[in-house]
């Protein structure tokens, strides 16, 4: 069986709840009307009991009417809309007197019924409401007064009301269903807009956005959330395209250089020194290519968060000294004065390999962008909530407008002004991603032509 559409389900759920509500309302109305009808008849019967008890007399324990002729001339001789049937019995159940409108019929005395109990019974084919009242003299029962009233008209009214409610019930529900379906269709119109808009959005068309509804309801929030999601997807796709473009360009450049150098080298015989120079040049480009590939793989691996962390005790002092020793030749070649301020042994829980990648990239950048005879300072200090590490250089610095972009992939601030500085703009991007992964706070402060300060914060989580 085919499922209902969303619009029909809304209407169906609404009608289900409404049907229960209408049923309760109709049941309440019918019960109130029925109770009102019976209450009115019961009151009339009680009035008749009181009146007829005043019309009897007792003589020698024998029950009789005070004025039989007047009693016969009353309404009992006439056809009443709601006739009253009266019957007197002696203590043995023998009929003493009955109203003329009973004619040949008599009211049935029910011994199992309680005194003064109102109950429904039948007279011929008509439903009547009857009561049996004992008559006492000096605490001695001498007979019974039986009073009954016809329920035919009342029953007819109740039956007609019941039929009307039964017929009206499904008609009202059908009418309400179409009304609910109409308004449900209007209510979910923004959903149809979302569907239509989503159908035209592809990877090549991410600019389209869902129009926001006028009412700031749940559909407004849904549309706004989807638009925000589309913004993030578009940004991610653009970053991926940019990453692919930059990566392919950076990979192609050293390969082109190597190929061109080798082609020139084999065009004619050359001496050993020339071969050696060209081969060393190609080796340098291969090293550059290897470093680029390593950085791209590392970046991609942590972009997908597939790398599992190896958390253990890491001694910062030893890690920093190891990093410095790796770049000792670069430091000497630029005659950079490197100093450290580490007043105690620091130990943290982290991934040693990833932490070494962070320090390698930061120190490599500090050396790369420092001037000849420059100065680099590494400071590690303890603060109230953890450890802070500063890597300070006196290099070329970063313009204030570019500080927010230094962690973006392939971003290099004014690289055209310093063509002698090699780089691909992935180092700080890798540092940022690894810092997030290791829960390390990183910030940068820099002034153009004065130097740059990178701060790493190893703060306690509790």
DOGUVO-44202 format. One record per residue (C-alpha): residue number from 1; x, y, z. Coordinates in Angstrom, 3 decimals. Layout:
N
+-----+----------+----------+----------+
: seq :        u :        v :        w :
+-----+----------+----------+----------+
: NUM :        X :        Y :        Z :
...
+-----+----------+----------+----------+
END
This chain:
462
+-----+----------+----------+----------+
: seq :        u :        v :        w :
+-----+----------+----------+----------+
:   1 :    0.000 :    0.000 :    0.000 :
:   2 :    1.399 :    3.320 :   -1.041 :
:   3 :    2.220 :    5.584 :    1.871 :
:   4 :    0.431 :    8.876 :    2.398 :
:   5 :    2.175 :   12.027 :    1.297 :
:   6 :    3.463 :   14.329 :    4.012 :
:   7 :    0.547 :   16.680 :    3.412 :
:   8 :   -2.006 :   13.867 :    3.727 :
:   9 :   -0.275 :   12.530 :    6.846 :
:  10 :   -0.541 :   15.918 :    8.510 :
:  11 :   -4.221 :   16.092 :    7.584 :
:  12 :   -4.806 :   12.493 :    8.709 :
:  13 :   -3.121 :   13.034 :   12.067 :
:  14 :   -5.095 :   16.223 :   12.546 :
:  15 :   -8.348 :   14.446 :   11.689 :
:  16 :   -7.548 :   11.543 :   14.022 :
:  17 :   -7.122 :   13.920 :   16.950 :
:  18 :  -10.139 :   15.962 :   15.849 :
:  19 :  -12.254 :   12.797 :   15.542 :
:  20 :  -11.490 :   11.879 :   19.131 :
:  21 :  -12.310 :   15.409 :   20.237 :
:  22 :  -15.578 :   15.508 :   18.273 :
:  23 :  -16.517 :   12.088 :   19.598 :
:  24 :  -16.009 :   13.304 :   23.150 :
:  25 :  -18.025 :   16.456 :   22.403 :
:  26 :  -20.869 :   14.519 :   20.756 :
:  27 :  -20.898 :   11.939 :   23.537 :
:  28 :  -20.986 :   14.730 :   26.105 :
:  29 :  -23.832 :   16.507 :   24.293 :
:  30 :  -25.866 :   13.304 :   23.982 :
:  31 :  -25.256 :   12.424 :   27.630 :
:  32 :  -26.236 :   15.913 :   28.804 :
:  33 :  -29.423 :   15.895 :   26.699 :
:  34 :  -30.324 :   12.402 :   27.880 :
:  35 :  -29.625 :   13.337 :   31.482 :
:  36 :  -31.693 :   16.504 :   31.086 :
:  37 :  -34.643 :   14.594 :   29.579 :
:  38 :  -34.613 :   11.939 :   32.288 :
:  39 :  -34.136 :   14.547 :   34.985 :
:  40 :  -37.172 :   16.459 :   33.751 :
:  41 :  -39.323 :   13.302 :   33.643 :
:  42 :  -38.095 :   12.184 :   37.064 :
:  43 :  -39.022 :   15.555 :   38.536 :
:  44 :  -42.474 :   15.340 :   36.992 :
:  45 :  -42.926 :   11.842 :   38.423 :
:  46 :  -41.902 :   13.034 :   41.903 :
:  47 :  -44.399 :   15.881 :   41.648 :
:  48 :  -47.126 :   13.416 :   40.679 :
:  49 :  -46.243 :   11.184 :   43.631 :
:  50 :  -46.574 :   14.074 :   46.025 :
:  51 :  -49.874 :   15.198 :   44.549 :
:  52 :  -51.439 :   11.730 :   44.554 :
:  53 :  -50.306 :   10.915 :   48.058 :
:  54 :  -52.369 :   13.901 :   49.136 :
:  55 :  -55.490 :   12.467 :   47.432 :
:  56 :  -55.776 :    9.247 :   49.407 :
:  57 :  -57.396 :    8.446 :   52.721 :
:  58 :  -57.017 :    5.502 :   55.056 :
:  59 :  -59.914 :    4.022 :   56.949 :
:  60 :  -59.632 :    0.772 :   58.916 :
:  61 :  -56.291 :    0.158 :   57.132 :
:  62 :  -58.112 :    0.355 :   53.834 :
:  63 :  -56.782 :    2.722 :   51.175 :
:  64 :  -59.230 :    4.807 :   49.106 :
:  65 :  -59.410 :    8.092 :   47.216 :
:  66 :  -60.716 :   11.224 :   48.915 :
:  67 :  -62.723 :   12.314 :   45.894 :
:  68 :  -62.865 :    9.603 :   43.285 :
:  69 :  -65.111 :   11.536 :   40.925 :
:  70 :  -62.806 :   14.538 :   40.789 :
:  71 :  -59.810 :   12.236 :   40.303 :
:  72 :  -61.532 :   10.580 :   37.339 :
:  73 :  -62.280 :   13.941 :   35.746 :
:  74 :  -58.687 :   15.100 :   35.748 :
:  75 :  -56.131 :   14.792 :   32.983 :
:  76 :  -56.185 :   11.018 :   33.154 :
:  77 :  -59.274 :   11.038 :   31.004 :
:  78 :  -57.641 :   13.113 :   28.331 :
:  79 :  -54.981 :   12.338 :   25.755 :
:  80 :  -51.839 :   14.006 :   27.072 :
:  81 :  -48.613 :   14.707 :   25.174 :
:  82 :  -46.768 :   13.008 :   27.973 :
:  83 :  -49.475 :   11.087 :   29.870 :
:  84 :  -49.100 :   10.093 :   33.506 :
:  85 :  -50.177 :    6.602 :   34.547 :
:  86 :  -51.203 :    6.101 :   38.164 :
:  87 :  -52.080 :    2.883 :   39.967 :
:  88 :  -52.827 :    2.081 :   43.617 :
:  89 :  -52.226 :   -1.383 :   45.049 :
:  90 :  -52.986 :   -2.845 :   48.421 :
:  91 :  -50.343 :   -4.626 :   50.440 :
:  92 :  -51.142 :   -7.876 :   48.658 :
:  93 :  -50.587 :   -6.329 :   45.223 :
:  94 :  -54.322 :   -6.131 :   44.369 :
:  95 :  -55.291 :   -3.123 :   42.284 :
:  96 :  -57.363 :   -0.650 :   44.286 :
:  97 :  -57.563 :    2.072 :   41.678 :
:  98 :  -55.876 :    3.074 :   38.448 :
:  99 :  -55.977 :    6.029 :   36.112 :
: 100 :  -58.524 :    5.734 :   33.306 :
: 101 :  -55.842 :    6.238 :   30.635 :
: 102 :  -54.533 :    2.778 :   31.485 :
: 103 :  -57.822 :    1.372 :   30.195 :
: 104 :  -57.486 :   -2.388 :   30.136 :
: 105 :  -53.774 :   -2.334 :   30.886 :
: 106 :  -52.108 :   -2.318 :   34.294 :
: 107 :  -48.696 :   -1.306 :   35.539 :
: 108 :  -46.546 :   -4.296 :   36.397 :
: 109 :  -45.350 :   -4.387 :   40.001 :
: 110 :  -41.688 :   -5.462 :   40.293 :
: 111 :  -40.950 :   -6.906 :   43.681 :
: 112 :  -37.207 :   -6.976 :   43.018 :
: 113 :  -37.113 :   -3.202 :   42.500 :
: 114 :  -36.208 :   -0.952 :   45.370 :
: 115 :  -38.757 :    1.456 :   46.743 :
: 116 :  -38.516 :    4.939 :   45.265 :
: 117 :  -36.274 :    3.554 :   42.493 :
: 118 :  -36.890 :    5.051 :   39.056 :
: 119 :  -36.501 :    2.541 :   36.235 :
: 120 :  -37.485 :    1.981 :   32.612 :
: 121 :  -39.967 :   -0.666 :   31.595 :
: 122 :  -42.649 :   -1.240 :   28.952 :
: 123 :  -46.374 :   -0.732 :   28.714 :
: 124 :  -47.606 :   -2.522 :   25.635 :
: 125 :  -44.968 :   -1.507 :   23.066 :
: 126 :  -44.189 :    1.830 :   24.664 :
: 127 :  -41.263 :    2.546 :   26.948 :
: 128 :  -42.262 :    4.120 :   30.238 :
: 129 :  -40.487 :    5.494 :   33.283 :
: 130 :  -41.890 :    3.981 :   36.459 :
: 131 :  -41.589 :    4.275 :   40.236 :
: 132 :  -43.072 :    2.219 :   43.102 :
: 133 :  -43.726 :    4.051 :   46.378 :
: 134 :  -44.880 :    2.215 :   49.521 :
: 135 :  -47.718 :    3.776 :   51.547 :
: 136 :  -47.346 :    3.569 :   55.343 :
: 137 :  -49.690 :    4.339 :   58.229 :
: 138 :  -48.159 :    4.264 :   61.686 :
: 139 :  -45.121 :    2.504 :   60.294 :
: 140 :  -47.348 :   -0.131 :   58.747 :
: 141 :  -47.299 :   -0.750 :   55.013 :
: 142 :  -50.828 :   -0.748 :   53.644 :
: 143 :  -50.207 :   -0.487 :   49.910 :
: 144 :  -48.288 :    1.002 :   47.018 :
: 145 :  -48.540 :    3.991 :   44.758 :
: 146 :  -47.229 :    3.346 :   41.247 :
: 147 :  -46.600 :    6.277 :   38.904 :
: 148 :  -45.301 :    6.033 :   35.335 :
: 149 :  -44.736 :    8.425 :   32.468 :
: 150 :  -44.308 :    7.648 :   28.804 :
: 151 :  -40.777 :    7.872 :   27.374 :
: 152 :  -41.872 :    7.471 :   23.769 :
: 153 :  -41.434 :   11.108 :   22.797 :
: 154 :  -38.283 :   11.503 :   24.805 :
: 155 :  -36.828 :    8.324 :   23.309 :
: 156 :  -37.721 :    9.528 :   19.842 :
: 157 :  -35.946 :   12.823 :   20.508 :
: 158 :  -32.867 :   11.008 :   21.811 :
: 159 :  -32.892 :    8.567 :   18.882 :
: 160 :  -33.161 :   11.411 :   16.401 :
: 161 :  -30.326 :   13.258 :   18.151 :
: 162 :  -28.202 :   10.086 :   18.087 :
: 163 :  -28.858 :    9.576 :   14.377 :
: 164 :  -28.019 :   13.197 :   13.626 :
: 165 :  -24.747 :   12.927 :   15.524 :
: 166 :  -23.860 :    9.626 :   13.837 :
: 167 :  -24.511 :   11.060 :   10.373 :
: 168 :  -22.861 :   14.390 :   11.144 :
: 169 :  -19.743 :   12.751 :   12.593 :
: 170 :  -18.236 :   11.343 :    9.342 :
: 171 :  -19.468 :   14.308 :    7.288 :
: 172 :  -17.720 :   16.738 :    9.621 :
: 173 :  -14.540 :   14.633 :    9.554 :
: 174 :  -14.511 :   14.471 :    5.747 :
: 175 :  -15.030 :   18.214 :    5.499 :
: 176 :  -12.336 :   18.884 :    8.091 :
: 177 :   -9.953 :   16.496 :    6.311 :
: 178 :  -10.080 :   18.488 :    3.083 :
: 179 :   -9.834 :   21.758 :    4.995 :
: 180 :   -6.846 :   20.413 :    6.948 :
: 181 :   -5.289 :   19.089 :    3.742 :
: 182 :   -5.656 :   22.502 :    2.127 :
: 183 :   -4.020 :   24.351 :    5.013 :
: 184 :   -1.393 :   21.612 :    5.394 :
: 185 :   -0.494 :   22.120 :    1.737 :
: 186 :   -0.062 :   25.837 :    2.356 :
: 187 :    1.936 :   25.154 :    5.530 :
: 188 :    4.412 :   22.811 :    3.817 :
: 189 :    4.795 :   24.948 :    0.723 :
: 190 :    8.282 :   26.008 :    1.920 :
: 191 :    9.184 :   22.294 :    2.021 :
: 192 :    8.253 :   21.981 :   -1.649 :
: 193 :   10.439 :   25.014 :   -2.299 :
: 194 :   13.284 :   23.302 :   -0.425 :
: 195 :   12.813 :   20.158 :   -2.542 :
: 196 :   12.734 :   22.120 :   -5.804 :
: 197 :   15.808 :   24.123 :   -4.833 :
: 198 :   17.667 :   21.013 :   -3.684 :
: 199 :   16.983 :   19.312 :   -7.020 :
: 200 :   18.789 :   22.054 :   -8.949 :
: 201 :   21.809 :   22.158 :   -6.608 :
: 202 :   24.772 :   20.194 :   -7.928 :
: 203 :   28.510 :   20.236 :   -7.303 :
: 204 :   28.810 :   22.677 :  -10.202 :
: 205 :   25.934 :   24.840 :   -8.966 :
: 206 :   26.336 :   25.563 :   -5.271 :
: 207 :   25.354 :   29.217 :   -5.438 :
: 208 :   21.595 :   28.630 :   -5.254 :
: 209 :   20.020 :   29.157 :   -1.839 :
: 210 :   16.585 :   28.343 :   -0.429 :
: 211 :   14.323 :   31.405 :   -0.053 :
: 212 :   13.607 :   32.009 :    3.620 :
: 213 :    9.889 :   31.899 :    4.591 :
: 214 :    8.273 :   35.045 :    5.919 :
: 215 :    7.309 :   33.439 :    9.214 :
: 216 :   10.209 :   32.735 :   11.565 :
: 217 :    8.987 :   29.253 :   12.425 :
: 218 :   10.570 :   25.797 :   12.302 :
: 219 :   10.595 :   25.833 :    8.479 :
: 220 :   12.450 :   29.143 :    8.584 :
: 221 :   15.052 :   27.576 :   10.879 :
: 222 :   15.252 :   24.500 :    8.606 :
: 223 :   15.750 :   26.640 :    5.489 :
: 224 :   18.349 :   28.777 :    7.223 :
: 225 :   20.174 :   25.673 :    8.493 :
: 226 :   20.228 :   24.123 :    5.009 :
: 227 :   21.535 :   27.400 :    3.560 :
: 228 :   24.281 :   27.429 :    6.182 :
: 229 :   25.095 :   23.834 :    5.282 :
: 230 :   25.271 :   24.782 :    1.607 :
: 231 :   27.612 :   27.647 :    2.510 :
: 232 :   29.918 :   25.234 :    4.322 :
: 233 :   29.769 :   22.726 :    1.467 :
: 234 :   30.508 :   25.448 :   -1.079 :
: 235 :   33.455 :   26.667 :    0.987 :
: 236 :   34.739 :   23.102 :    1.386 :
: 237 :   34.434 :   22.440 :   -2.352 :
: 238 :   36.175 :   25.715 :   -3.142 :
: 239 :   38.956 :   24.861 :   -0.694 :
: 240 :   39.250 :   21.422 :   -2.274 :
: 241 :   39.449 :   22.938 :   -5.750 :
: 242 :   42.004 :   25.447 :   -4.538 :
: 243 :   43.958 :   22.723 :   -2.758 :
: 244 :   43.950 :   20.538 :   -5.873 :
: 245 :   44.982 :   23.464 :   -8.055 :
: 246 :   47.811 :   24.562 :   -5.775 :
: 247 :   48.937 :   20.985 :   -5.109 :
: 248 :   49.038 :   20.096 :   -8.788 :
: 249 :   50.905 :   23.333 :   -9.533 :
: 250 :   53.425 :   22.808 :   -6.748 :
: 251 :   53.969 :   19.193 :   -7.768 :
: 252 :   54.282 :   20.070 :  -11.434 :
: 253 :   56.817 :   22.847 :  -10.860 :
: 254 :   59.720 :   20.726 :   -9.494 :
: 255 :   58.953 :   17.945 :  -11.981 :
: 256 :   59.094 :   20.438 :  -14.842 :
: 257 :   62.337 :   21.864 :  -13.544 :
: 258 :   63.895 :   18.406 :  -13.188 :
: 259 :   62.743 :   17.362 :  -16.637 :
: 260 :   64.008 :   20.574 :  -18.233 :
: 261 :   67.366 :   20.300 :  -16.507 :
: 262 :   67.833 :   16.689 :  -17.599 :
: 263 :   66.793 :   17.477 :  -21.189 :
: 264 :   69.328 :   20.282 :  -21.362 :
: 265 :   71.948 :   18.004 :  -19.778 :
: 266 :   71.675 :   15.281 :  -22.463 :
: 267 :   71.713 :   17.586 :  -25.471 :
: 268 :   75.501 :   17.572 :  -25.657 :
: 269 :   78.491 :   16.177 :  -23.786 :
: 270 :   79.517 :   18.162 :  -20.703 :
: 271 :   82.357 :   18.059 :  -18.206 :
: 272 :   82.076 :   16.368 :  -14.817 :
: 273 :   81.634 :   19.587 :  -12.841 :
: 274 :   78.681 :   20.632 :  -14.988 :
: 275 :   77.105 :   17.169 :  -14.635 :
: 276 :   77.651 :   17.325 :  -10.887 :
: 277 :   76.062 :   20.773 :  -10.585 :
: 278 :   72.988 :   19.786 :  -12.597 :
: 279 :   72.580 :   16.491 :  -10.720 :
: 280 :   72.871 :   18.259 :   -7.356 :
: 281 :   70.293 :   20.765 :   -8.576 :
: 282 :   67.908 :   17.917 :   -9.494 :
: 283 :   68.510 :   16.271 :   -6.121 :
: 284 :   67.529 :   19.529 :   -4.423 :
: 285 :   64.318 :   19.652 :   -6.430 :
: 286 :   63.602 :   15.992 :   -5.630 :
: 287 :   64.067 :   16.747 :   -1.923 :
: 288 :   61.708 :   19.653 :   -2.306 :
: 289 :   59.239 :   17.375 :   -4.067 :
: 290 :   59.515 :   14.735 :   -1.340 :
: 291 :   58.903 :   17.329 :    1.346 :
: 292 :   55.872 :   18.631 :   -0.530 :
: 293 :   54.438 :   15.125 :   -0.926 :
: 294 :   55.015 :   14.384 :    2.762 :
: 295 :   53.226 :   17.576 :    3.771 :
: 296 :   50.319 :   16.922 :    1.413 :
: 297 :   49.924 :   13.365 :    2.693 :
: 298 :   50.138 :   14.505 :    6.296 :
: 299 :   47.576 :   17.225 :    5.666 :
: 300 :   45.209 :   14.859 :    3.857 :
: 301 :   45.552 :   12.209 :    6.537 :
: 302 :   44.510 :   14.527 :    9.324 :
: 303 :   41.917 :   16.235 :    7.140 :
: 304 :   40.088 :   12.888 :    7.140 :
: 305 :   40.953 :   12.300 :   10.820 :
: 306 :   42.070 :    8.745 :   10.102 :
: 307 :   45.292 :    9.022 :   12.052 :
: 308 :   45.061 :    7.507 :   15.524 :
: 309 :   46.837 :    9.408 :   18.275 :
: 310 :   49.652 :    7.807 :   20.262 :
: 311 :   49.372 :    9.660 :   23.540 :
: 312 :   52.247 :    9.356 :   25.999 :
: 313 :   54.666 :   11.300 :   28.167 :
: 314 :   56.560 :   13.901 :   26.114 :
: 315 :   59.458 :   15.917 :   27.561 :
: 316 :   59.314 :   19.320 :   25.908 :
: 317 :   62.908 :   20.197 :   26.758 :
: 318 :   64.291 :   17.169 :   24.916 :
: 319 :   61.882 :   17.598 :   21.999 :
: 320 :   62.883 :   21.246 :   21.506 :
: 321 :   66.608 :   20.426 :   21.700 :
: 322 :   66.179 :   17.608 :   19.146 :
: 323 :   64.383 :   20.004 :   16.797 :
: 324 :   67.114 :   22.617 :   17.170 :
: 325 :   69.825 :   20.036 :   16.423 :
: 326 :   68.038 :   19.038 :   13.201 :
: 327 :   68.300 :   22.621 :   11.941 :
: 328 :   71.748 :   23.384 :   13.311 :
: 329 :   73.292 :   23.596 :    9.849 :
: 330 :   70.591 :   26.027 :    8.647 :
: 331 :   71.064 :   28.129 :   11.758 :
: 332 :   74.824 :   28.301 :   11.218 :
: 333 :   74.516 :   29.042 :    7.518 :
: 334 :   72.470 :   32.197 :    8.262 :
: 335 :   74.521 :   33.002 :   11.368 :
: 336 :   71.350 :   33.137 :   13.491 :
: 337 :   71.672 :   33.516 :   17.240 :
: 338 :   69.244 :   31.019 :   18.829 :
: 339 :   68.620 :   31.094 :   22.575 :
: 340 :   66.280 :   29.210 :   24.889 :
: 341 :   64.665 :   30.145 :   28.191 :
: 342 :   63.475 :   26.952 :   29.838 :
: 343 :   63.760 :   27.182 :   33.617 :
: 344 :   62.694 :   23.601 :   34.452 :
: 345 :   61.876 :   20.211 :   32.948 :
: 346 :   58.453 :   20.208 :   31.356 :
: 347 :   56.471 :   17.027 :   30.665 :
: 348 :   53.094 :   16.799 :   28.965 :
: 349 :   50.760 :   14.066 :   27.708 :
: 350 :   50.680 :   14.222 :   23.909 :
: 351 :   51.626 :   12.488 :   20.661 :
: 352 :   55.404 :   12.896 :   20.383 :
: 353 :   55.584 :   12.476 :   16.602 :
: 354 :   52.835 :   14.994 :   15.855 :
: 355 :   54.260 :   17.425 :   18.413 :
: 356 :   57.681 :   17.132 :   16.745 :
: 357 :   56.033 :   17.961 :   13.379 :
: 358 :   54.577 :   21.123 :   14.947 :
: 359 :   57.920 :   22.273 :   16.383 :
: 360 :   59.756 :   21.337 :   13.177 :
: 361 :   57.438 :   23.472 :   11.065 :
: 362 :   57.512 :   26.416 :   13.458 :
: 363 :   61.298 :   26.437 :   13.855 :
: 364 :   61.750 :   25.886 :   10.103 :
: 365 :   59.585 :   28.944 :    9.412 :
: 366 :   61.390 :   31.017 :   12.031 :
: 367 :   64.752 :   30.199 :   10.405 :
: 368 :   63.438 :   30.599 :    6.864 :
: 369 :   61.977 :   34.066 :    7.442 :
: 370 :   64.803 :   35.360 :    9.649 :
: 371 :   67.384 :   37.657 :    8.185 :
: 372 :   71.113 :   36.980 :    8.139 :
: 373 :   72.581 :   37.445 :   11.634 :
: 374 :   69.068 :   37.405 :   13.034 :
: 375 :   67.872 :   36.170 :   16.387 :
: 376 :   65.469 :   33.404 :   17.428 :
: 377 :   64.318 :   32.881 :   20.977 :
: 378 :   62.395 :   29.902 :   22.381 :
: 379 :   60.731 :   30.439 :   25.749 :
: 380 :   58.856 :   27.816 :   27.763 :
: 381 :   57.164 :   28.946 :   30.972 :
: 382 :   54.671 :   27.606 :   33.446 :
: 383 :   51.380 :   29.432 :   33.955 :
: 384 :   48.522 :   28.859 :   36.381 :
: 385 :   46.559 :   26.601 :   34.053 :
: 386 :   49.327 :   24.903 :   32.072 :
: 387 :   52.398 :   25.600 :   29.952 :
: 388 :   53.089 :   28.241 :   27.306 :
: 389 :   55.781 :   28.058 :   24.645 :
: 390 :   56.912 :   31.067 :   22.574 :
: 391 :   58.959 :   30.916 :   19.358 :
: 392 :   60.119 :   34.437 :   18.594 :
: 393 :   62.080 :   35.538 :   15.533 :
: 394 :   63.344 :   38.895 :   14.342 :
: 395 :   62.586 :   38.219 :   10.702 :
: 396 :   60.637 :   39.945 :    7.966 :
: 397 :   57.323 :   39.824 :    9.857 :
: 398 :   53.744 :   39.575 :    8.572 :
: 399 :   51.420 :   42.469 :    7.683 :
: 400 :   48.538 :   42.835 :   10.132 :
: 401 :   45.999 :   42.297 :    7.326 :
: 402 :   47.442 :   38.832 :    6.647 :
: 403 :   47.571 :   37.532 :   10.216 :
: 404 :   44.130 :   35.900 :    9.944 :
: 405 :   45.177 :   34.049 :    6.774 :
: 406 :   48.526 :   32.585 :    7.817 :
: 407 :   46.924 :   29.246 :    8.781 :
: 408 :   45.162 :   28.877 :    5.406 :
: 409 :   46.468 :   26.259 :    3.002 :
: 410 :   49.002 :   27.544 :    0.429 :
: 411 :   48.836 :   31.092 :    1.784 :
: 412 :   52.133 :   32.984 :    1.682 :
: 413 :   52.133 :   36.631 :    2.639 :
: 414 :   53.659 :   38.787 :   -0.131 :
: 415 :   55.768 :   35.907 :   -1.404 :
: 416 :   56.510 :   37.924 :   -4.542 :
: 417 :   58.577 :   40.372 :   -2.438 :
: 418 :   60.846 :   37.590 :   -1.235 :
: 419 :   61.412 :   35.169 :   -4.123 :
: 420 :   64.568 :   33.907 :   -2.449 :
: 421 :   62.481 :   32.266 :    0.302 :
: 422 :   61.214 :   28.870 :   -0.795 :
: 423 :   57.924 :   27.536 :    0.500 :
: 424 :   54.517 :   26.257 :   -0.474 :
: 425 :   52.363 :   27.656 :    2.331 :
: 426 :   51.410 :   24.385 :    4.006 :
: 427 :   53.538 :   24.482 :    7.153 :
: 428 :   51.299 :   26.630 :    9.366 :
: 429 :   48.168 :   24.964 :    7.971 :
: 430 :   49.533 :   21.618 :    9.149 :
: 431 :   50.497 :   23.142 :   12.506 :
: 432 :   46.969 :   24.490 :   12.971 :
: 433 :   45.285 :   21.166 :   12.200 :
: 434 :   47.621 :   19.186 :   14.435 :
: 435 :   47.180 :   21.711 :   17.236 :
: 436 :   43.412 :   21.292 :   17.069 :
: 437 :   43.867 :   17.527 :   17.078 :
: 438 :   46.153 :   17.653 :   20.133 :
: 439 :   44.055 :   20.300 :   21.916 :
: 440 :   46.855 :   22.868 :   21.749 :
: 441 :   46.047 :   26.567 :   21.580 :
: 442 :   48.034 :   28.437 :   18.937 :
: 443 :   48.185 :   32.146 :   18.183 :
: 444 :   50.411 :   34.430 :   16.139 :
: 445 :   51.519 :   38.023 :   16.609 :
: 446 :   53.708 :   39.846 :   14.142 :
: 447 :   54.920 :   43.243 :   13.000 :
: 448 :   56.221 :   43.895 :    9.534 :
: 449 :   60.027 :   44.100 :    9.385 :
: 450 :   60.261 :   43.454 :   13.136 :
: 451 :   59.525 :   39.759 :   13.553 :
: 452 :   56.910 :   37.168 :   14.467 :
: 453 :   55.876 :   35.469 :   17.705 :
: 454 :   54.120 :   32.087 :   17.709 :
: 455 :   52.587 :   30.978 :   20.997 :
: 456 :   51.614 :   27.402 :   21.854 :
: 457 :   49.398 :   26.849 :   24.882 :
: 458 :   49.320 :   23.469 :   26.621 :
: 459 :   46.463 :   24.129 :   29.027 :
: 460 :   44.763 :   21.826 :   31.499 :
: 461 :   41.279 :   20.769 :   30.482 :
: 462 :   39.882 :   20.668 :   34.034 :
+-----+----------+----------+----------+
END
